[in-house]
Amino acid sequence: MSKTRILICDDQPLIRSSLELIIGTDENLEVVGTVADGAQAVAAALSLNPDVVLMDIQMPVLDGVAAAKQITAASSAKVVVLTTFDRDDYLFDAIDAGASGFLLKNTEPERLLAAVHAAAGGQALLSPEVTLRIIRRGTGAERSAPAAAQVPLDPEDQRVLDALTARELEVLTRLARGLSNTEIAAVLSISEATVKTHLSNILAKAGLRDRVQAVVFAYRAHLIPLTEIQ
C-alpha cells in the first residue's frame, strides 16, 4: 500500500519540524518536502506531486490563500490550512480558494492526522465551530437558528431537492452531520463506492464544487437544523 505524500508549508522552522514529527508517527503518511513560503509551496506541489499540502496562511512572498488557489487549480493535491489566527476572513478565503480543511495550530496531533487522511480521501474536515460559521455565511445568516429555519426555501434550492433521489437525500443529510464516507456506508448498508457515486451525483445536480458547499446547501435547504451543531 503506497503512503500518502505530504508537503508542509510554513515560514517558521519550528512549526515545520513539529509537523514533520507528528506526521512521522503515522506509518501511512510520508513527508515529501518542507517549504517556507507560498511561492515555494506552489513550485514544490507541481514538482513533488503530494497528495496533501499542509499550508500556513500568513507567509512571505505568497500567502497561503493565494498559494492554495494556485495549487488546487493546477494539481490534484488537497490543501489543509493551518493557522494560529481564528478569523472568519482567513477561513472563508481559504475555503473559497479550494482548501479541503481548516484547522488551528493548537489542534491535537490526532485531529491533524485525521484531517490529512480525510483530505487525501477526498473529504473535507472542518471543526463544528468552523462548519457553523460557513453555514451562517452560506445561508446569509447572522440570524438565530430558529429564525433561519423559518426562511422559505429559494426556488432553485427547491428544484435541486426535487431532483435528488431519496437515497441521495439520505447521503447528503448524513454528510451534513459530519459523517465520513465510511460511516455513511455503514449506516446505510451500502458500499463506499456507492456513497462516492451518490455524492458525485449530488454535487452535479446542485452545481456544487465540493463537500463543504454540499454541507452549506443541506443546512440552507433545512435538511437538518443549525441547532444540531451549536
Helices and strands as residue ranges (DSSP letters): E 4-9, H 13-23, E 29-35, H 38-48, E 52-56, H 64-74, E 78-83, H 88-96, E 101-104, H 109-120, E 125-126, H 128-138, H 145-149, H 155-163, H 166-176, H 181-188, H 192-206, H 211-220, G 226-229
